[in-house]
Amino acid sequence: MTDIATSSTHSVAIIGGGPAGLMAAEVLALAGVKVELFDAMPSVGRKFLLAGVGGMNITHSEAKEPFLTRYGERSAEIARLLAEFDAEALRSWIHNLGIDTFVGTSGRVFPTDMKAAPLLRAWLKRLREHGVAIHTRRRWLGWTDGGALRIATPAGEIAVQADATLLALGGGSWARLGSDGAWAALLQARGIAIAPLQASNCGFEVAGWSPLLQDKFAGAPLKNVSLRLDDEAPRLGEFVLTRSGIEGSLVYALSARIRQRIDQQGSATIVLDLLPQSPLDKLHRALSKPRGSHSMAKHLHRQVGIDGVKAALLRELTNAEQINDPAQLAAALKGLPITLVRPRPLDEAISSAGGVPFEQLDEQLMLRQLPGVFCAGEMLDWEAPTGGYLLTACFASGRQAGLGMLHWLQAKPTD
């Protein structure tokens, strides 16, 4: 970064105080650029903090090749971003903030104390020490006729002139934390094509659970199970039964494929293996044993360890013939179809798909139709499952946009 000549008379505006916007601010400030960062919320990094409430999963230790496959159709574009700032570089950057990290048993990377707040505090301290001015309760409203940024403040609207602008406004999920997708209409008004925002890393609905399943088991986790779509390799993990369907990490890992299938065919059927560690023939032999006076529920529990929410879901999705035939029952335990009909609303999703297509941007993440305006973070058209992949790409895109802005400023004459 230090090999790029810049001038302290240059100033940039960053709209959005999430990881992408803050990372770009750091790149620019370290190069001597005056940075003004605006965020609509009372404080920056609110979604970042909430995402870390259950344990701040910052990135993943997975090898490069499988890591990139997590970005699906946009893996090539994300690969270019991660080429200069990958998961290891992100960990080193965090360590430089004085925050240690460790790799969990799942391969996910966490700060040692598992919290997001200390990391964000240390980062903001460093940004302020390098002159980044952070303005909260400032909402971007678009541009004036003269090209200045329209910013709403508690005292009224102001116009902000900048030599370059970064839009890092997040996706369309969690509107209460600032990511409401309102920016899409503002860019469309300037002729920028936007891929429709859709729920990603979200729950899905079924046609309808029975009242018994809803009342007794909504919120219950199904652990040590696997899910698959079509003939792809099953994914191991856990998910949660909800009143309307299913959600959780195992579902999120398949959410892009499930959503695409629903868009194409009106529904998507995933296959649940309730006992992925048990071979079909072993289950068949166990279930073929006489149950005597024991109920089927007791027989399932004694022979294969199925009870609780797993037993309830098994009964929900099978008929009497399947339950009473050991061969069919064993097959159901290994391949229980769940038909999903729609994703949960976008505002409930952890992240969103859609946004500014990479085709609208140059390699520095500048909008081709709006010279001097850059985009980064979740508002770009890509998606990834939870597990640190989302944050890693957000950080990397912010860094790339910051470097792109430096190159832009280098070629721009000062007044």
N, C-alpha and C positions, 0 to 999 in steps of 0.2 A: 504493500500500500504506500510506503513512504517514497517510492521511486516516481510517483506521479506528482508533477508540479501543480500546485493549486495556489489560489490567492485568498488571503483572509477577507478580501472584499466580496468574495462570492458568498452567497447565502442560499440555503436550500430549505424547503419545507417538507416535512414528513407528516403524512396524515395517517395516524394509527400507531398506538403504543403497545403493540404486541411484540412477540419475538422478532418478526421480520423487520418491523419498523425500528425497533431498538438496535438491532444488529447493524442495519444500514446507518443509523445515527452514529454508532461507534466508529465504523469505517471512515465516515466523512469527518467526524470531529478529530480523529487521530491524524488526519491529513491536513488539519488546519482550516477546515470549512466551518463557517457559522451555520449551526443547525438549529432550526426552530421546529419542534415536534408538537403536534396538536392531536388531542384525543378527546372524543365526545364524553367519556365517562369521568367520574370524579377522581379517578386514579388510573394509572396505566397498568397493563399486564393483568387485568382482572380475570380473563378467561384462562390465562397461564396459571394464575394462582388457584382457581377453582379446579383445574385439571389436576393439580398436585395435591388436592386435599386427601386423597386416599393413598398417596405415595407418588412422588414426583418422578415419573418415568421419562427421562430426558432423551434417551436414544436406545439403540439396541446393539449388541455385540456380534450380531450375525455377520458372516462373511460377505464380502462385497457382492458377489453374484446373486445369491438368494435375496440379499438386502434390496437390490434394485428391482427384483421381480415384484416386490410389494407395491410398487407404483403402477402396476398394470399397464394400460395403454400409453401412459406417459413416462414409462421407465427411461426411455432414451433422453427425454428432456430433463428429467430429474438427475440422470447420470451426469449430465454436463454441469449441473449445479454442484453435485457432490464431488466432482473431480477435484475441486479446489478446497472443499470444506466438508469432509465426510464425518462419519460417526466418531472416529478417533480424534480428528481435529476438534470436533465439538467438545469431547471430553477434556482435551488439553486446554481448550479455552476456559472451560468451567474451572479446571484446576488452577488456572492463572487468576481466577477471581478469589481464590482461597477456599474453594469448595471441593472437598474430596468426593469421589464417586466409587461405586462398586457394581459388580455384575451379579445380578440375582440368579437363582437357579433356572429361571426361564430364559436367561440370556439378556433380559432387559437391564438397562443401566439406570441407576438411581444415585442421587446425592446421598452421602453417608447418612445424613439425618432424615432422609426421605421427604424433605420439605422443599416447597418452591419459594417460600417467602425469604429465607436467608439469601438464596441465590439472586432473587430479584433485587433485594436491598443492596447487596454488594455491587450489582451491575449498575443500578441507578446512581449509586454514589460515584462510581467511576465515570459514568457519562456526565454527571454534573461537574465533576472535577475537570473534565475536558471541554467544558463550556456548552454542553447541550442544554438548550432552554426547553423545558417541558411545560406545555400549557394544557391543562385539563379543562373539562367542561367547554370544549371548543369543537363544534361540529362543522364538518366540511359540507358546503351547500352547492358546490360547483364552481364555475368561473364567471367573472364579470365580462362585459363586452370587450374590455381592454385586456383580458387575459389574466387578471389577478385572481387569486383564490378568494372565494367568498367563505367566510368563517363566521358562524353564529356563536356569540358569547353571551354570558348572562346579562351583559350590559347592552347588547345589540349586535348587529352585524358589522363586521370589519372586512376590509380588503387587504390581502397580504400578497406582496410581490416577492417572487423567488426566482432565482436563476435556474433552478431545477426543482421538480416536485416528485416525491415518491408517494404513491397510494399503497398503503398496507392496511387495508380496512377489514381484513378477515373475510370469512365466508358469509353464509346466511343462517347459521345456527346460533342458538343462545343469544337471542336479541337483547335479553335483559343485561347482558354483559357487553353490549356494543356491536356485536356482529349481526347486523340486521339485513345486510344485503341491499340497503337503500342506494348504495353507490352505483349499482347496476344501471338504474334508470338515468343517472347523471352521465355515465359514459355512453350509453346508447344514444342519448341526445346529441352527443358529439360524433356520432357515426361509428362507434366501436361495437362490433358484434360481441355479444355475451352468450356463452353457453348457459342454458337455464340452470339455476341453482337447485340441487336436489339433495335429499337427506343421504348422508353417508355415515358409517359407523353408528347405525341406528337399529332400533327394534323393528320387528315386522308383525303384522296382524294376520291372524287366521280368520276363516269365515265365521268362527264363533266357538269358543270353548263352552262346555256344559256349565251350568250354574254351580255344580258341585266342585268342579275343577277350579273355577274362578274363586269361589268362596274359601276353599280349604287350602289351595296351593299357589295362589298368585303371590309372587315374590319368592318362591322356593327355588333354590339353585339345584341344577342337575350337574353333578360333578363327575369327573373321570368318565366322560362320554366322548363320542366323536360325531362330527357332522360332515357330510359331503354333498356336493351338487353334481349330478350326472355321474360320470365314471372317474372323476378326479380323485386324487388321493385324499382319504379322510383326514380331517384336522382334529386333533385331540385337545380337550380343554373342558370348559364348563360354560353354561349359560343359565339364564333365569326364566322361569315361566312367569308371564304377566297376565293380567286379566284379558288382554286383547290378543296375546300371542307370545312371542319370545324376544329376548334381548340378551346382551352380554357379550363378552370378548369373543367367544367362539362364533357367534352370529355376526359380529362386526367384521371378523376376518373374511366372511363370505358376502358382506353386504353389497359390494359393487356388482358381483355376479348375480346375486339374487334380484337386485333392483333392475338390472338390465333384462333378466329373464321375465320379470313381471311386465316391464315396458313392452317386450316383444310378444308375449303370449298371454298376458293377463293374470298369470299366477306363476309361482315357482315352487317346485317340490324338492325339499331337501330330505336326506336320509339320515336318521339318527340311529347310532349304535349305542345301546344302553350299557353294554358290557364289552368294550373294545379289546380288553385283555383276555377274553374267554373265547376259544374257538367254537364254531357252530356245532361240531359233532360232540364236543364235551357238554355243551348246554343241552343238546338233544338227549344224550344219555341221562343226564341228571333229571331232566323234566319227565323222562319216561318211567322213572321209578314210581311204584305205587304210592299214592298219597293217603290211602286208607281213609280215616275219618277226618283228616285235616282238610281245611278249606283250601281253595286254590291260592288265596292270599298267603296262607301259612306255608303252603307247598313252595311257592315262588321264593319266599323268604328263606326257608330252610335249605332249598336245593341250589339256588343261584344268587341269593343275597339281594333280591329285588323287593323293595318295599317303599313306603312313603310316596314322594312325588313321582319317582320312576314307575312304581306300580300303578299309580293313578293315571299317568300319561299313557302307559301301555294299555290300560283298559279303555281309555278315551279313544284311542286310535285303532282298536281292533274289535272284532265281533266275537260272539260266543263260540263259533266254530274254531276260530284261530286260538282262542284261549284254552279250549279243551282238547286240542290236538297238539301233542308234544312237538311234532315236527314244525307245524305252522307257528307255534308259540316261540320256539327257538329262533326261527327265521325272523319273527317280528322283533325279538330282542336285539337281533343283529342288524335289522334294516327296517326301522319304523318310519314310514313316510309322513312328513308334515308339510301340508300345502299352505303356502303363504300368499296372501292376496294383495297386500299393499304395505309400504313402509310407514312407520309412524311419522307424524308431522315433522317438517324440517326444523322447526324451532326446538324440538326435543332431541335432535341428533347431536352427537358429539362433534361432528364436522360436516362439511358439505362438499358435494361434487359440483362441477360446473364453474363458471366464472370467466375470466379473461383468457381466451385461448392463446397458447404459445404462438400460434400463427400470426397473432396481432402484434407480437413483440419481436424486437431484434435480439441478438445474442446477449445484449447487455440488459435485457428486460425493459427496454424503452418502447412505448407505444409508437408504432410506425406512423400512425396518423396524427399523433400529438407529440412532436419533438420536444424533449425536455421533461416529459411526463413518464415516470417509470412505475411499474407495478411489482409487488412481491407478496409472498405469503399465501394464505389460504384463499385469497381472492383470485388466484390463478386457477386455471382449469386442470386440476389434478386431484387425486385422492389417494389415500393409503389407510391401512388398518391401524388401530391403536397398537401400542408396543414401542413407542418412541419414534416411529417412522414419520409421523406427522410433524412433530417438532423439529426433527433433523432437517427436513426439507424446508420448513419455514425459516430456520436459522440460515441455511445455505442460500436460499433465494434472497433474503435480506442482505446478506453479504455481497452476493453477485450484483444486486441492484445498486448497493452503495458504491462498489467499484465502477459500475457502469456510469453512475452519476459523476464520479471523479473524472473519468475519461471525457465525458460530455463537458464538464466545466473547464477542463484543460484546453479544449478547443474553442471555448466561448470567451470572447474578449470582455474585459471588465470595463465598467463605466469610468 
